[in-house]
Amino acid sequence: MHCAIAWDIDGTLIDSEPLHHQSLLAGCRNWGVDLGDLPDQAFRGIHMGDVWTALRPRLPARLEQAEWLAAINAHYVANRADATPIPEAVETIRALADRSIPQVCVSNSSRQVVDANLDALGVLELMSFTISLDDVSAGKPDPTPYREACRRLAVAPGTVVAVEDSRTGADAARAAGLFVVGYLPSGCLFGNVDLSTCHLSSILDLFPG
């Protein structure tokens, strides 16, 4: 029996990956760093701490991670209207809320970006809580974010449905013991999931009203 749902945000609830990439490039340009050679999906689903580590050799030696991240987040928040809801995301969240299903979000984004996304979707108040990169010591694919979500929910991991659109997130949820739904609008499989779907509304079948 499933008793709660843990949503990924970027690429699952909101089409934000292009804006994340644009914000990364724009933020780094503040220090004269051109990352135009990176593929559009270079860091999809990757914890920003790991992005910092990967890009550190290309950044100024005296640049602090907090300052770098603040510049990226500022661009994202200022342009958040450019990100659009994933089809059926808002409707599915509201339907689950009507059924009194506890909902949380587990993201590799910062608190500022998480709140901006959920506010833009108009569903922030429907979440019991959210887990951002500011709340944990390690991000996905480490299972810590999902373990923390289950701890706060005070339920067994196997009773929580995690909805992810990337291998990084699915691996994290799997390692934490959750029931994993792979949201696959492209039809491409990306890992070991319990259920695959290209329509978020099908998740309602896991929580009969």
Buried (B, 14 or more C-beta within 10 A) or exposed (E): EBBBBBBBBBBBBBBBBEBBBBBBBBBBBBBEBEBEEBEEEBBBBBBBBBBBEEBEEEBEEEBEEEEBBBBBBBBBBEBBEBBBBBBBBBEBBEBBBEEEBBBBBBBBBBBBBBBBBBEBBEBBEBBBBBBBBEBBEBBBBBBBBBBBBBEEBEBEBBBBBBBBBBBBBBBBBBBBBBBBBBBBBEEEEBBEBBBBBEEBEBBBEBBEE
